[in-house]
């Protein structure tokens, strides 16, 4: 074993040992879409008296943290997002109404002297005079009260507690204790009220929470005028339920928010749906990995088996990296983890195919030297293709949010782990294996001493694929127009995430006709509700933004038609946030195209970089068009799939153009069209084998991933097929045409007959 191999082996063992330790001791943090719970996004709003600046958002965050701690939610998460938003995650909370009520309340508590009250309870028949600093609010019974300026605020309160008074008949109430200047202020306020005659409205004290009188008791006749209540305590009475009393005490103890907040996004996922997604993705990973491993073992024999072992090591390293970085594993992220297993095969395929070429050319005297040359010659293509995927992952992380951002993190970790797996672990195993005497005596056992079925057919037939490049461009243009017409005819069905609205998913006991539910909802006053089947026995209802009362009406109507139905997912997106996310998606797409072009232009000639970007735009439009024709929603998860397809499309083009660059550097060869044709024939085995490996994973994900991942896997499957086609039959002809124009000539087919 030479020195470089020993160094790689020690590095691989150290990383695997550390990964095994981390995986065994550090659990991966699951997102709410996997473990169930509620996520609420709050946005601070400015008022005439307070600006919702960064400092106000920080103070709001601290108040909310105290309220959530009092709710008793296990492992809550509160983080600030930008200057005005706060993301709250509440694991295990399936009913968000209570949490929203507690978090969204400003909880401005004030204590006022009552100056007067309407005698007949009707303010319109006897308007109460209101002077500067005074307000008119109805009391608990609806009688308008004219209130003086606030004498005390919630800042004067020391603590509040919910109590039940069975003997006094008060039932559930909230006791309030004052501190410091609040004790003297309470004594002064009640002392002034005690000077009024019993029964006079001015003998009352109004307790106001967020512009609503929650209690306005009369000062007891036993309290002397001017003395007031000096023990610094009172109680708020009313027809409180236990939950209402506890919520009121929680709000008082938590303090008031410095600025109002508005719920702009709310997502609720039941734990059952999350558990099903984990199980489905795990099965997809197991079956997809087994099929992919079997495929590469059949194609590459011993080295394929070692690559399959390296795949298992890749899975361990990726999982440990997620745990060590404290990354949150979301549902799209879990799908990205499964997808990255298929993509990890690509680097091994690139190396093994280059090693086959080296061995077949007889330029290398042994299997080991051919393998070494394969790793060396494939490094450029591996680096370029993985960097383009990392660009897509980085864009998802910086420009997306929520679960889609988690997908970007998982994809980025997967790409880095796959490079380590292929270039270090797989190389150590492969070089150790081919150095064994028994393997050296049987070179065909390695799988690189044969040309392979695809390369053998290409060599025998030597097709002139680029003889007439304009025909391929015409075919691509026809497919492009057909898919693009779907965007014009059917339009893009933007999901709730980009338009704003509410999406509710139900699990029913048996399949239900969506048309019946749609008609029932239209009769109930929801004509714009979109009802679709979800999985084997489920329905999704997509509407404009709904209040909680309207949501209960929708649920009740559906249950009348479908029978028992459990709500497993509930997403509410505000219109302003939907518009912002839609603009962000367009920016992400534009930046993705621009970033890929800049990178490709730097790594290749502008001709090749431009051709790759043309193929990329071709793939994006076709994928959007297919989803338009199928009536599938375009949402944040689709955006993750689209940016992944962009990375995959450029990946394929990079591998092809890397070979074009290599062949073109040799000079004195065939014309450019012949060089491109030769590069296609040489890289086609890699394209086919890599595509098959990824297809196994995506098919397993589409079939087993459940309703939550089916559209995601479908988008990636379409992108895989279109990206594989466009790299050969769109990017290559465009490159030939641009090259000819740059030289002032026409595409030439002369010399295109070059052996592979």
N, C-alpha and C positions, 0 to 999 in steps of 0.2 A: 504494500500500500504506500503510494508516494505521499509526499508531505502535504500537497494541496488537498488530496483526498482525505487525509487524516484531519486537517483543519476543518473541512466541510462536515465530516462525520461528527467531530466534537461539537461544532456549532449546532448541527441538527439535533444531537442528543440533548444538549443543554436547553434548546428551545422546547423540545418535546417534553422534557422533564418538568420544566417550569410551567408549560401549558397544562400538563396533567395535574400538577399541584393546584394551579389556579382554578381549573375546572372542577376539582374535587372540593375546594374550600370556599370559593366565591360564587354565589348564585348570580345568574343573569337577571337583571331587572326587567320584568315583563311590563309592556305597555298596557293601558287600560283596555285596549281592544282585544287583548289576550287573557287578562285575568278578570275582566269585568269591573264596571264602575262608571263613574261620571267625570267628564272633563268639562269645565266651564271656563270660557274666556271672557273676562270683564274688561271694559274700556272706561277709563276715567273721563269725565266731562267737566268742562269749565263752567263756572257760574259767574254772575255779576260781581260776586265778592271774593271768589277764589279761582286761581288758574290751575288747570290740570297739568302742571309741569312735572318734571322728573322727580322733584322732591315730594310733591303731593302724592305721586304714585308710590313712592317708597313708604310714606306714612300710611297710605291706604293698605299696602301690603302687610304692614305690621298689625294693623287693626284686624284685617281678615285672618291673619295667622292666629290671633287670639280667639276669634270666633270659631274657627275650625277646630282648634285644640279643645274648646269647650263642647263641640259636637261629639267628640270621642271617636272620630274616624281614624282607623289604623293606617299609619304610614301615608298621611296626606302629603301632597307636593304643591308648593306655591312658588312660582318663578315669575319674574318680570320679563315681559317681551316688548322691547322698545321703550319709549317714554310714556306710553299711555295704556299699555295692556298688561294684564296679569292672568297667567294661566294657572288654574286650580285643578288638581287631579285628586279625586276622592275614590280610592279603591273600595269596592264592595257596596257603594251607594247606588242602588238601582232606581230609586225614586228621587229625581233631582229637584222636585218642587220645594221640599223643605230646605235643601241646601241653597237653592237659588233665592228663596225668601230671606234666609239669614244673611247670605253674602251680599245680595243686592240692596238691602235696606241701608239707607244712609244713617239711620238711628240717631237723628238729632233730637235729644231729649231736653225739654225746657219746662220750667214751672212758672205759671203766670197767675197774677191776681185776677179774679173775675170782677169786671166792672158793672156788668148788667146782663140781663137775659131777656129774650123775647117772651112775652107773657103767654101767647097762644101757640108758641112753637112754630110760627110761620113767619119767616123773615120778610116775605113779600108784603104781608099785610101790615107789618110794623117794622120798617127797616131800623136796624140799630145804628146809631151814629158811630162813625169810626174816624178817629183823629190820628195824626201822625204818630207812629209808634204803637198804635193799637191794631188789633186784628179781630175779625169775627169768624168763629168756627163753631160748628155744631157739636154739642156734647154727645154722650153715649146714646141718648134717646132721640137725638136729632134736633134738640132745641138750640137755636143759635145763641152763642155766648160772645159778649164783647170783652176781649182780654186786654189787659195792660201789658207793658213791656215785660220781657222775661226777667224774673228775679234770680233764677238759678238755672244752671245748665247741667248736662251730664258730667261735666268735668268736676262738679262739686260733689258727685256721688262717690262714696267709698266702695260700696258693694251692693249687689242685689241678689235675692234668692227667691226661688219659687217655693211656696208653702201651701199646705192644705189645712184649713181651719174648720174642723168638723163641729166643734162645740159652738163657736160664735156664728155659724151659719154663713160665713163669708166664702166658703168653698176654696177653690184655688185662687191664690192671689200672689203678689210679688212684694216682698218687703224691701225697702230701700233705706240704706244708711248713708248719712252725710258725714263729711270730714272737713276739718279746718274751718275756713270761712263759710263753707256750706252749712255747718251747724247753726252759726249765727244768722245766716241768710234765711234758713228755714224757720227759725224762731221769729224773725222779723216779719216774714211773709204771713205766717199763720197768726201772729199777734195782731197784725193789721186787720186780717179777715175776721178775727174774733171780736173786733169792736162793732161789727155789724150785727143786726138783730137776727136771731135764729129764723131760718126760712128765707132770709134775704139772699138773692143770688150772689151778692157781693161777699157773702160769708164763705163762698166756695173757693177752692184753689184748683186750677186746671193744670193737669199734667199732660203735656203734648209731646207726641212722638211723630216726627216727620209730618208736621202740619195736620195731625189728627189727634183730637182729644181722646185719650184712652181712659181717663178717669178724672172726675171733677167733684171730689167729696166736700161735704160741708165740714167746717171746723167744729169739733164737738163743743157743746155748750159748757162743758167743764173747763175749757181753756179760757184763761183770763185775758181781757183786752190788753194789748201791749206786751204781754208776756210770751205768748205763743208756745209752741212745742219745743222744749229745750233738750230733749234727749237725742236729737239729731236723727230721728227715724220716722218713717211713715210706711204706709202700705198702699199699693195700687190694687184696687178691687175691680171686679167686673165679672161677667159670665165667661171666665176663662176655662178652657179645657186644660188638662195637664200639659199637653204639648205646647199650647199657646203661652202658658205661664212660664214654662222653661225657656221657650224661645225669647220671650220678652226679657227675662232676667239675663239671658245670654247676650242679647243686644246691648242692654244697659252696661253690663260688665265689660263687654268688648270695647265700648266707646264708639263715638261717632266717626264716620268717615270724613276726611277733610274735604272731599269733593264727591259728588254723586258718581255712581258707576252704572254701566249698562251692559247687559249680557248680549254679546255679539255672536257667540258660538256656544253650543251645548251639545255634547255627545254622551250618550249612555249606551253601554254594551252589557248585556247580561252575561254572567259567568259561564252559562251553558254554551253560548255561541263562541266565546273565547276558547273554552276547552275543546270544542269540536274543531276549531281552526288549528289548534296545536296538534291534535291527533291527526287531522287530515294532512297537515304539512309534514308531520313526522313520517306518516306512511308514504307520502309523495317522495320524501327524501330517501327513505329506505329502498323503495321500489325503483325510483329513478337512478339512484346510485348503483344498485345491483345491475340494472339493465345497462347503464353506461359502462360499468366495470366489465361486464360480460362482453360488451361490444369491443372495448379496446383490448381485452385479452384475446379475443378471436382474431383481431386485426394484427396485433403486435406481439402476441404470444408471451414469452417470458417478460420482456420489457413492459408489456401491457399489464401483466399481473403486478409488477413492481410499481407501475404508475397508479394502479388501483389501490395499492397499499399506501402510496403517497397521498392519494385522495383522502383516505381515512385520516392520515396525519394532518392534512389540510383542514378537515372538519374540526379536529381537536384544537388546532392553533387558532382558527377563526373564533370558535366558541370561547376559548380562554381570553382572546383579545377583547371580545365584547364584554366579558365579565370584568376584566382588569380595568378597562376604560370607564366602567360604570355606564355604558351605553344602554339605552332602553330598547329592548327588542319588541318591535311592533309587528302587526300582521303583515303589512307589505315588507317589512324587514325580514320576517321569517321566510317569506317567499323569495326575497333577495338572497338569503342564505342558501336556500335550495337551488336557486338559479346559478349562483356562483360556483356550486359544485360542478355543474355542467360546463361552465366557462373555464374552470380550472383544468379541464382536459386539454384545452386549446394549446397551452404552452408545451405539454408533453407531445402532442401530435406534431407541432411545428418542429420540435427537436428530432423526433423519430423519423419524420419524412425527410428532413435534411440529411440525417444519417443514412437513410436508404439511398439517397442520391449519391452521397459520397462513396458508399460501398459499391453501388452499381457502376459508377464511373471508373472503378478500379484505380482511383488515385490514392487510395489508402490501403495499406497492406493487411489490415486486421480490423476485426469488429470494434475493438477498443478505440483505435485511432479514428475510425469512421464515426463512432459515437461522440468522441471528443470534438471532432470537427462539426458535428451536428449541433452540439450545444453552442459552440462558438459562432457558427454562421446564423443560427436562429435567434441569437440574443437581440439583434437590432429589431427584428420584427416583433419579438415578444415585448420589448421595452416600449416601442411605439404604440402597439395595439393596446397595451395595458394603461399607458398614459392617457390615451383617448377615453378609455372607460373611467379612469380616475377623474378626468375633467367633468364627465357627466355626473359622477357621484358627488363631486365638490359643488356643482351647481344645485343639485338636489338639497344638499346640506345648507347652503347659504341662501337659496331663494325660495325653498319650500318650507313647510311647517308641519308639525304634528307627525302622524304616522309616515307620511311621505319622506319627511326629513330622516326618520329612522331608517327607511329603506336606503337612503343615500349613505348613511353611516355604515350599515351592514354591507352594502355593495363595495364601498371603499376598503373596508377591512378585508372583505373576501378577495378583492383583486390583489392586495399586498400579500395576503397569506398564500394565494395561489402561486404568485411568483416565487415566494420562498419555497413552497412545496415542490415546484417544478425545477427550479434552478439549484436548489440545495439538496433537499431530501431525495427527490427522484434521481438526481445525478449521483448522489452517494450510493444509492441502492443499485442503480444501473451499472456504474463503473465497477463496483465491487463484484457484481454478478458476471460481467463479461470478462473479468480478469481471472475467473476460475478455469482451471484446465479443462474440465468437462464441458464447459460452455464453449471454450475456444475450439474444441474439436468438433462441436456441432453448431456452427454459426447460424444455421436456419432456425434453431431453437429460439434465438433472440428476437426474431421478427423483423430485423433490419437487413438481413441477408437476402430478403426477397423484395421484389419491386412493389408487390401489392396488386390487388385486382384492378383498381382504378387506374394506376399508373401503367400497368401492363396493357390495358385496352387502349389508353391514350397513345402509348408508344407504338402499338401495332397499327392503329388507324391514322394517327397523326392528323387530326382534323384541323382544317384551316378556319377556325372560329372567327377570326377577324378579317376574313377575305372581303366581306362587304359590311363594314361597321355601321353604315347608315341604315341597313335593314334592322339591325338590333335597336338602333335609336328610334326607328319608326315604331317597332313593337313596344318599346318602353314608353314612348309618347302616347300610344293608344291605351295602354294600361293606365297611364297617368291621367288621361282625359276621362276614362271610364270611372276611375275612382273619384277624381275631382268633381265629376258631375253629381256624385252623391252629395257633396258638400253644397252644391247649388240647388239640387232638387229636394233633398231631404233635410238639409241643414244639419248643423252640429247640435246634438242634444246635450247641452251643458248640464252637468249634475248640480245638485243643490249646493255643493261646495262653491261653485262659480257663479250661481245666480242668486243665492239666498233662498231660504225656504225651509221646509221640514221634511225629513225622510224617516219613516218609521218602518221597521221590519218586524213582521209577525211570524210566529211558528204556529201552524194549524195542525189539527189531529189528522187531517186527510187533505188531499189536493182540492183546491177550490178554483172555480172559473174566475179569472180576474175581471171578465166583462160584467158578471153579476155584481161584483163588489163595486166596480166603477159606476154602474147605473145607480146602485143604492146610494153611493156617496154623492152623486150628482143630484138625486132627489132630496138629499139631506142638506143641500146648499153648498156642496163642494164640487162644482162642475169641472174645475181645472185639475182635479186630483188625477195623478197618473198611477195606475195600479199595474204591477207586473208580478209574474211568478218568480219565486226565489227558491231554488233547490227543489227537492221532491215535494215537500209539503210546507210551503211558506209563501208569503206575499210581502211586497214592499209597496208602500203608499208614499208618493212624492207630491207635495202641495206647496202652496205659498206659505209664508210664515204663519203659524198658528199659535193662538194663546193656549194655555193649559186647558181651559174649558172647551175650546174647539177641538183640541186633541182628544179629550175624553169622548166628545161626540163622535169623532171619526172612529175611535176604537169601538165604541158601542155599536155603531152602524155596521162595522165589519163583523163583529161577533154575532149580530143578528143574522147575517148572511152566511158566514163561514163556520159558525159554532164556536166552541172554545178556542181561544187564540191567545198565546202569550207574546208579549212585546219583548223582543230580544235585542232590538237596537233602536235608538232614537237620536236623531241628529237635527239640531236647529242652527241654521246659519243666518245671521243678520244680512240684510241687503247691502249695507256698506262694506261688510267684510267680504261678501261674495264678490262684489265689484273689485275690491282690492286684490283678492286671490286670483281673479280672472286676469287682471292686469299683470300680476306677478307671474302667472303662467306664460303669458305672451312674452314678457321680458326674459323669463328663463329660456324659452324656446329660441328667441332671437340671440341671446347671449351664447347659448349652446352652439348654434350655427356659426356665430362669429368666432368663438373660441376655437372650435375645431378647424376653421379655415386658417386662422392665424398660426395654429400649431403645425398644420399640414404644410402651409406655405413656408414655414421656417425649416421643416424637416425635408421637404421635397421641393422640386421646381414648381413654380406657380401653375404650370400646366396640370401636373398631377394633383396638386392641392385643390384646384378649381374643379377638376373632374370628380374628385371625391365628395366635394360639397354639393355638386349637382346631383350625384347619386343619393346623397343624404336627404336633400329636399324632396327628391322623387319618392324616397321611402316614407318620409313624414306625411306627405300628401296622400299616398296610397293607404297608409294605416288609418289616417283620419277618415278617408273616403269609405273604407271598409266598415268602420264603426258607424258612419252615417247611414250607409245602406242597411246595416243590420239593426239600426235603431238603438244601439248601445249607448249608455251615457258616458260622457267625457268628464271625468272628475280628477281629483288629485292623484288617485292610484293610477289612472290612465296616464297622467303626466309622468309619473315615475316610470311606467312601461315605455312611454314614448322617448324619454331621455335615455333609457337603457338601450332602446333600439338604435338611437343615434350613435351611441358608443359602439354597439355591435356592428352597425353598418360601416362606420369609419374603420373599425377593427379589421374587417374583411378587406376593405380597400387598401389599408396600410400594408397588409401582408402581400397583396398583389403588387402594389407600387414599390414596395421594398425590393421585391425580386426584379421589377423593371429597372429600378435604379442600379441594382447590382449587375444586371446583364448589359445595361447601356454603358456602364463605366468601362467595360472591356473594349468597346470600340471596334471598328472595322468589321462589324457584323452585318446582319440583315437590316433593312430599314426599320423605322420605329414601329410600324404596324406588326412586323415580324417579331420584334423584340417583345411587344405586348402579348402576341399570340403565344410565344414561347413561355413567357412568365405565367400566363393563364394555365397552360398545360402542366407546368411544373408545380404550381400551387394548388391546382384543383383537387388532388388527393387530400391535402390538408383541409381544404374548404368542406369537402364532403364528409370527412371523418369528424371534424369539429362540429359541423352542423348536426350530424347524427347524434353525437354525444349530448349536445344541448337539447335536441328535440326529445330525447328520452326523458330528460328532467322536466321539460315544460309540459309534455303530454301527461306525465304522471301528475303534475300540479293541476292541470286543467281538469283531469278526470276525478282526482281525489281531493282537490283543494276546497271543494264546497263552493257555495254561492259567493262567498266573499272574495275568492281568488280566481274564479273561473274567467271573468272578463280580463283580469290581469294577465293570466297565462295565455288567453286567446290573443291578446295584443302582442305578447312577446313571440308567440308562434307565428303570427302573421309577419311580424317584423323580422323574425329569423329567416323565413322563406324569401321575403322581399329583399332583405339585406344581402342574402347569399346571391340572389339573381342579379341585383343591381351592381354589385362589385365587379361582376364579370361582364354583363351585357349592357350596363349603362355607363359606369365609370370608365371602363376600358375604351369603348367607342368614343366617348366624349374626349378622353385624353388624346386619342389618335387624331380626332378632328381639330382640337386646339393646337396640337403639335404642328399639324399641317398648316394651319392658318398662321402660326407664329413664324413658319418658314416660307410663307407665301405660296404654298402649293396645295395639292389635294391629297387626301388619304391614299396611300399606296398599298396595294396588296402584294406587290412584288416581294419575293423573298419571304412570304409569310409561311411557307412550308419549311418549318424548322423542327427538328426532332426535339422531343420532350426530354 
